[in-house]
Amino acid sequence: MDQKSAPWYFLILVILAGESVFILPFVLSRVFRPTVLDAFGLDNVQLGLCFSVYGVVALVSYLFGGPLADKFPPRKLIALALWMTALGGLVYATFPSYDVLKILYGYWGFTTIFLFWAPMIKATRVWGGTTSQGKAFGFLDGGRGLVGALFGTMGVLIFSMFITSEIASASISESRAAFKYVILISAGIVAFVGLLVWFFMKLDSRVEKEIILDKITMSQIKEVLRLPSVWLLMIIILCAYVGYKITDVFSLYAQDVMRYDQVQSAQVGTFLLFIRPVIGVLIGILADRTQTTFWLMISFVVAFFGALLFATGLVSTSATALFFISILVVATGVYAARSLYFAVMQRGQIPLVLTGTAVGLISLIGYTPDIFAGPAMGYLLDSSPGVEGHQHVFWMLAIFSFIGGIAAWYYFRLYRKK
């Protein structure tokens, strides 16, 4: 399939949808965490358990949602997922009880993964054609990062517009009223993106026929499982995703180790939000000019050395410049790996028509860090408070980067350009 099989605005719609669908379950609670805890009357553990319910439903959804993406056009599944996710936002805006909130997170696990995840990856592969897989996935991840950052900024603006008194002294009922507008406007935008996808993310009927199967048989699932690339990608994505989860601790490191105040620590988190789109776009363009598999291997090497800078205790209170350089090194490795791990599917001889099934099987293992990474990091940080706990977390990153690097090197050797 050539590059012309889908126009440029097709990829823009995939990027918009790719982040919009996660705004309600994740982005709002990341940006407004203290507000969410107050408004819903939750503690950190309870909010964490909501995410766990999401993670468990998501894990089952990866497996069964994958083959679905090979039976229906991506446009229809993606639009349906956006509309159903936005409907959940209407429930969220009523500030339901803790038990209802857990059910809502389970429902979002279904709408965002079962209906959405594999069609998004497949649509990106279709746009990339035979020559631009690196660019397609680099733009997808970088673009999603940018859309998330813009959504967060917009949410903060709306929230501050509807708070009548000083933010610091606002009562819970005032915060609730303002946050309700943030939720409803976000849900409206998600539903609108669904309309755009439904009407404009159309493919040529010939292309659509090429990428859809009438039915998925057991022999096709076995065919996917016989590919070495599928098993290697399970390991590669698992290791890269642990790295992505660990980038969450940088703002805490700034506070605990570098002795930054809350505003400066939050600025470190924002710095990361804007690194991601830059890395995604640059690595995507670079990878297509040479070999995506080679750059995937290099990204793990970079993440490994970045992790060592923190793990060995070189980054301390006195070394501000080194702190930001080290963040940049780790983030470059982690975000580059994240941008490229699905871009190597074509090189790994995974048939385009079976993309959904392959993505479902790979994600079942690859995204298990959703379940174990948070508790593991929490345990390491709490059992050795201060610098030592953070060093242990970065040793964890170094180990996973090393394992991911070996798997990526093997993938590179196996599917080297002849």
C-alpha positions as CSV (number, residue, x, y, z in Angstrom):
1,M,0.0,0.0,0.0
2,D,1.5,3.3,-1.0
3,Q,1.7,6.6,1.0
4,K,-1.2,8.1,-1.0
5,S,-3.8,5.6,0.5
6,A,-4.9,8.2,3.1
7,P,-4.7,12.1,3.0
8,W,-2.8,14.2,5.6
9,Y,-6.0,15.2,7.5
10,F,-6.7,11.5,8.1
11,L,-3.7,11.4,10.4
12,I,-4.6,14.7,12.1
13,L,-8.0,13.1,13.0
14,V,-6.3,10.0,14.3
15,I,-4.1,12.2,16.5
16,L,-7.0,14.3,17.8
17,A,-9.1,11.2,18.6
18,G,-6.1,9.4,20.0
19,E,-5.7,11.8,22.9
20,S,-9.4,13.1,23.2
21,V,-10.6,9.6,24.2
22,F,-8.3,9.6,27.2
23,I,-9.1,13.2,28.4
24,L,-12.0,12.2,30.8
25,P,-10.5,9.1,32.4
26,F,-6.9,10.3,32.7
27,V,-5.9,13.8,31.6
28,L,-8.3,15.7,33.8
29,S,-7.3,13.7,36.9
30,R,-3.6,14.2,36.1
31,V,-4.0,18.0,35.7
32,F,-6.6,18.5,38.5
33,R,-5.6,15.8,40.9
34,P,-6.2,17.8,44.2
35,T,-9.5,19.1,42.8
36,V,-10.6,15.6,41.8
37,L,-9.8,14.2,45.3
38,D,-11.7,17.0,47.0
39,A,-14.7,17.1,44.7
40,F,-15.3,13.4,44.7
41,G,-14.3,12.9,48.4
42,L,-11.5,10.4,47.6
43,D,-8.1,9.7,48.9
44,N,-5.1,8.7,46.7
45,V,-5.6,5.0,47.2
46,Q,-9.3,5.1,46.2
47,L,-8.4,7.0,43.0
48,G,-5.7,4.5,42.4
49,L,-8.2,1.7,42.7
50,C,-10.4,3.3,40.1
51,F,-7.4,3.2,37.7
52,S,-6.9,-0.5,38.7
53,V,-10.5,-1.3,37.7
54,Y,-9.8,0.5,34.4
55,G,-6.6,-1.5,34.0
56,V,-8.2,-4.9,34.5
57,V,-11.1,-4.2,32.0
58,A,-8.5,-2.8,29.6
59,L,-6.4,-6.0,29.8
60,V,-9.3,-8.2,28.7
61,S,-10.4,-5.6,26.1
62,Y,-7.0,-5.6,24.4
63,L,-7.4,-9.3,23.6
64,F,-11.0,-9.3,22.3
65,G,-10.9,-5.8,20.8
66,G,-8.0,-6.6,18.6
67,P,-9.8,-9.0,16.2
68,L,-12.8,-6.6,16.1
69,A,-10.5,-3.9,14.5
70,D,-9.8,-6.4,11.6
71,K,-13.5,-6.8,10.9
72,F,-14.8,-3.2,10.8
73,P,-13.4,0.1,9.3
74,P,-11.3,2.1,11.9
75,R,-13.5,5.2,11.3
76,K,-16.7,3.5,12.7
77,L,-15.1,2.0,15.8
78,I,-13.2,5.1,16.6
79,A,-16.2,7.4,16.3
80,L,-18.4,5.0,18.4
81,A,-15.6,4.9,21.1
82,L,-15.5,8.7,21.3
83,W,-19.3,9.0,21.6
84,M,-19.6,6.3,24.3
85,T,-16.6,7.8,26.3
86,A,-18.3,11.3,26.1
87,L,-21.5,9.8,27.5
88,G,-19.5,8.6,30.5
89,G,-18.5,12.2,31.0
90,L,-22.2,13.1,31.7
91,V,-22.2,10.6,34.6
92,Y,-18.8,11.9,35.8
93,A,-20.2,15.5,35.9
94,T,-22.8,14.4,38.5
95,F,-20.0,13.6,41.0
96,P,-21.2,10.1,41.6
97,S,-20.4,7.9,44.7
98,Y,-17.2,6.0,44.9
99,D,-18.8,2.7,43.9
100,V,-20.4,4.3,40.8
101,L,-17.1,5.9,40.0
102,K,-15.4,2.5,39.9
103,I,-18.1,1.2,37.5
104,L,-17.6,4.3,35.4
105,Y,-13.8,3.6,35.1
106,G,-14.5,0.0,34.2
107,Y,-16.9,1.3,31.4
108,W,-14.2,3.6,30.2
109,G,-11.7,0.7,30.1
110,F,-14.1,-0.9,27.7
111,T,-14.9,2.2,25.5
112,T,-11.2,3.4,25.2
113,I,-9.6,0.0,24.7
114,F,-12.0,-2.6,23.3
115,L,-13.5,-0.2,20.7
116,F,-10.6,2.2,20.2
117,W,-7.0,1.0,20.8
118,A,-6.4,-1.4,17.9
119,P,-8.3,0.6,15.3
120,M,-6.1,3.7,16.2
121,I,-2.9,1.7,15.6
122,K,-4.3,0.2,12.4
123,A,-5.4,3.5,11.0
124,T,-1.9,4.9,11.7
125,R,-0.3,2.0,9.9
126,V,-2.7,2.6,6.9
127,W,-1.7,6.2,6.7
128,G,2.1,5.4,6.9
129,G,1.9,3.1,3.9
130,T,5.1,1.3,2.9
131,T,7.5,4.2,3.3
132,S,6.5,6.4,6.3
133,Q,5.8,4.1,9.3
134,G,8.3,6.0,11.5
135,K,6.8,9.4,10.6
136,A,3.2,8.1,11.1
137,F,3.8,6.7,14.6
138,G,6.2,9.6,15.6
139,F,3.6,12.1,14.6
140,L,0.9,10.1,16.4
141,D,2.7,10.0,19.7
142,G,4.1,13.5,19.5
143,G,0.7,14.9,18.3
144,R,-1.1,13.1,21.1
145,G,1.3,14.6,23.6
146,L,0.7,18.1,22.3
147,V,-3.1,17.6,22.2
148,G,-3.0,16.4,25.9
149,A,-0.9,19.5,26.9
150,L,-3.4,21.8,25.1
151,F,-6.4,20.1,26.7
152,G,-4.8,20.5,30.1
153,T,-4.1,24.2,29.5
154,M,-7.7,24.7,28.3
155,G,-9.1,22.9,31.3
156,V,-7.1,25.2,33.7
157,L,-8.4,28.3,31.9
158,I,-12.1,27.1,32.1
159,F,-11.7,26.2,35.7
160,S,-10.2,29.6,36.7
161,M,-13.0,31.4,34.7
162,F,-15.7,29.7,36.8
163,I,-14.1,30.1,40.2
164,T,-15.5,33.3,41.7
165,S,-13.3,33.7,44.8
166,E,-9.6,33.3,45.2
167,I,-8.5,29.8,44.0
168,A,-6.6,29.0,47.3
169,S,-9.7,29.8,49.4
170,A,-12.4,28.3,47.2
171,S,-14.9,26.0,49.0
172,I,-15.5,22.4,47.8
173,S,-18.9,23.4,46.4
174,E,-17.3,26.2,44.3
175,S,-14.5,23.9,43.0
176,R,-17.2,21.3,42.1
177,A,-19.3,23.9,40.2
178,A,-16.2,25.1,38.3
179,F,-14.9,21.5,37.6
180,K,-18.3,20.5,36.4
181,Y,-17.9,23.0,33.5
182,V,-14.5,21.5,32.7
183,I,-15.9,18.0,32.5
184,L,-19.0,19.0,30.4
185,I,-17.0,21.1,27.9
186,S,-14.4,18.3,27.6
187,A,-17.1,15.7,27.0
188,G,-18.6,18.0,24.4
189,I,-15.3,18.3,22.6
190,V,-14.8,14.5,22.7
191,A,-18.3,13.9,21.1
192,F,-17.5,16.6,18.4
193,V,-14.2,14.9,17.5
194,G,-16.3,11.7,17.1
195,L,-18.5,13.5,14.5
196,L,-15.4,14.8,12.6
197,V,-14.0,11.2,12.5
198,W,-17.3,9.7,11.3
199,F,-17.7,12.2,8.5
200,F,-14.1,12.9,7.4
201,M,-11.9,9.9,8.3
202,K,-13.0,8.0,5.2
203,L,-10.7,5.7,3.1
204,D,-10.9,4.8,-0.5
205,S,-13.3,1.8,-0.8
206,R,-10.5,-0.2,-2.5
207,V,-8.2,0.4,0.5
208,E,-11.0,-0.3,3.0
209,K,-11.6,-3.7,1.4
210,E,-7.9,-4.5,1.6
211,I,-7.7,-4.0,5.3
212,I,-10.8,-5.8,6.5
213,L,-11.5,-9.5,7.0
214,D,-15.0,-11.0,6.8
215,K,-14.2,-13.2,9.8
216,I,-11.2,-13.9,12.0
217,T,-10.4,-17.6,12.3
218,M,-8.3,-19.5,14.8
219,S,-5.7,-20.2,12.1
220,Q,-5.2,-16.5,11.6
221,I,-4.6,-16.0,15.3
222,K,-2.1,-18.9,15.3
223,E,-0.4,-17.3,12.2
224,V,0.1,-14.1,14.2
225,L,1.4,-16.0,17.2
226,R,4.0,-17.8,15.0
227,L,5.7,-14.5,14.2
228,P,8.9,-13.8,16.2
229,S,8.2,-10.1,15.9
230,V,5.0,-10.4,17.9
231,W,6.7,-12.0,20.9
232,L,9.6,-9.6,20.7
233,L,7.2,-6.6,20.6
234,M,5.5,-7.9,23.8
235,I,8.9,-7.6,25.6
236,I,9.9,-4.3,23.9
237,I,6.6,-2.5,24.7
238,L,6.5,-3.8,28.2
239,C,10.0,-2.4,28.9
240,A,9.3,0.9,27.1
241,Y,6.0,1.3,28.9
242,V,7.7,0.9,32.3
243,G,10.0,3.7,31.3
244,Y,7.0,5.9,30.3
245,K,5.4,5.3,33.7
246,I,8.6,6.2,35.5
247,T,8.7,9.6,33.9
248,D,5.8,10.4,36.3
249,V,8.3,10.7,39.2
250,F,10.4,13.6,37.8
251,S,8.2,16.3,39.4
252,L,8.4,14.3,42.7
253,Y,12.2,14.0,42.3
254,A,12.4,17.8,41.9
255,Q,10.6,18.3,45.2
256,D,12.2,15.5,47.3
257,V,15.8,15.6,46.0
258,M,16.3,19.0,44.3
259,R,14.3,20.8,47.0
260,Y,12.0,22.6,44.5
261,D,8.8,24.2,45.7
262,Q,5.4,22.9,44.4
263,V,5.2,25.5,41.5
264,Q,8.8,24.7,40.3
265,S,8.0,20.9,40.6
266,A,4.9,21.3,38.5
267,Q,7.0,23.2,35.9
268,V,9.2,20.2,35.6
269,G,6.1,18.1,34.8
270,T,5.0,20.7,32.2
271,F,8.6,20.7,30.6
272,L,8.1,16.9,30.0
273,L,4.7,17.5,28.4
274,F,6.3,19.7,25.7
275,I,9.4,17.5,25.2
276,R,7.2,14.5,24.0
277,P,5.9,16.1,20.8
278,V,9.3,17.4,19.8
279,I,10.9,13.9,20.2
280,G,8.0,12.1,18.5
281,V,8.2,14.2,15.3
282,L,12.1,14.3,15.1
283,I,12.6,10.5,15.7
284,G,9.8,9.7,13.3
285,I,11.4,11.7,10.4
286,L,14.9,10.3,11.3
287,A,13.7,6.7,11.5
288,D,12.2,6.7,8.1
289,R,15.4,8.0,6.5
290,T,17.3,5.0,7.8
291,Q,15.9,2.0,9.8
292,T,13.1,2.2,12.4
293,T,14.4,-0.9,14.1
294,F,17.9,0.6,14.5
295,W,16.5,3.7,16.2
296,L,14.3,1.7,18.4
297,M,17.4,-0.1,19.7
298,I,19.3,3.2,20.2
299,S,16.4,4.7,22.2
300,F,16.7,2.0,24.8
301,V,20.5,2.6,25.0
302,V,19.8,6.3,25.6
303,A,17.2,5.6,28.3
304,F,19.6,3.1,30.0
305,F,22.4,5.7,30.3
306,G,20.0,8.4,31.4
307,A,18.7,6.1,34.1
308,L,22.2,5.5,35.3
309,L,22.8,9.2,35.8
310,F,20.0,9.3,38.4
311,A,20.5,5.8,39.8
312,T,24.2,6.4,40.7
313,G,23.4,9.6,42.5
314,L,25.2,11.9,40.2
315,V,22.2,14.3,40.0
316,S,22.0,16.1,43.4
317,T,20.8,19.4,44.8
318,S,23.8,21.4,43.6
319,A,23.6,20.2,40.0
320,T,20.6,22.0,38.5
321,A,21.9,22.0,34.9
322,L,22.8,18.3,35.1
323,F,19.3,17.6,36.5
324,F,17.6,19.1,33.4
325,I,20.2,17.5,31.0
326,S,19.5,14.1,32.7
327,I,15.7,14.5,32.4
328,L,16.2,15.4,28.7
329,V,18.3,12.2,28.1
330,V,15.8,9.9,29.9
331,A,12.8,11.5,28.2
332,T,14.5,11.3,24.8
333,G,15.1,7.6,25.1
334,V,11.7,6.8,26.6
335,Y,9.6,9.0,24.2
336,A,11.6,7.8,21.2
337,A,11.0,4.1,22.1
338,R,7.3,4.9,22.7
339,S,7.0,6.6,19.3
340,L,8.6,3.7,17.4
341,Y,7.5,0.5,19.0
342,F,4.5,0.1,16.7
343,A,6.3,1.6,13.7
344,V,8.4,-1.5,13.4
345,M,5.4,-3.8,12.8
346,Q,5.8,-3.6,9.0
347,R,9.5,-4.4,9.2
348,G,8.5,-7.4,11.4
349,Q,6.4,-8.8,8.6
350,I,3.1,-8.5,10.5
351,P,0.3,-8.5,7.8
352,L,-1.6,-5.1,7.6
353,V,-4.9,-7.0,7.5
354,L,-4.1,-8.7,10.8
355,T,-2.9,-5.6,12.6
356,G,-5.8,-5.5,15.0
357,T,-5.3,-9.1,16.1
358,A,-1.6,-8.6,16.5
359,V,-2.0,-5.4,18.5
360,G,-4.5,-7.1,20.8
361,L,-2.1,-10.0,21.5
362,I,1.0,-7.7,21.9
363,S,-0.8,-5.2,24.2
364,L,-2.1,-8.0,26.5
365,I,1.5,-8.4,27.7
366,G,3.0,-5.1,26.7
367,Y,0.7,-2.9,28.8
368,T,0.7,-4.9,32.0
369,P,2.8,-2.1,33.6
370,D,-0.6,-0.4,34.0
371,I,-1.2,-2.9,36.7
372,F,2.3,-3.4,38.3
373,A,4.4,-0.3,37.7
374,G,2.5,2.1,39.9
375,P,2.6,-0.1,43.0
376,A,6.2,-1.1,42.4
377,M,7.3,2.5,42.2
378,G,5.2,3.4,45.2
379,Y,6.8,0.6,47.2
380,L,10.4,1.6,46.3
381,L,9.7,5.2,47.1
382,D,8.0,4.6,50.4
383,S,10.3,1.9,51.7
384,S,13.4,4.1,51.3
385,P,12.2,7.8,51.6
386,G,14.3,10.5,50.0
387,V,17.2,10.2,47.5
388,E,17.6,6.4,48.1
389,G,14.0,5.6,47.0
390,H,14.4,7.6,43.8
391,Q,17.7,5.8,43.1
392,H,15.9,2.5,43.4
393,V,13.2,3.6,40.9
394,F,15.9,4.6,38.4
395,W,17.7,1.3,38.8
396,M,14.3,-0.3,37.9
397,L,14.3,1.9,34.8
398,A,17.9,0.9,34.0
399,I,17.1,-2.9,34.2
400,F,14.0,-2.6,32.0
401,S,15.8,-0.4,29.5
402,F,18.6,-3.0,29.3
403,I,16.2,-5.9,28.7
404,G,14.2,-3.8,26.2
405,G,17.5,-2.9,24.4
406,I,18.5,-6.6,24.0
407,A,15.0,-7.4,22.6
408,A,15.2,-4.4,20.2
409,W,18.7,-5.5,19.2
410,Y,17.5,-9.0,18.4
411,Y,14.5,-7.5,16.4
412,F,17.0,-5.3,14.5
413,R,19.2,-8.3,13.7
414,L,16.3,-10.5,12.6
415,Y,14.6,-8.0,10.3
416,R,17.6,-6.1,9.0
417,K,17.2,-4.5,5.6
418,K,18.6,-6.9,3.1
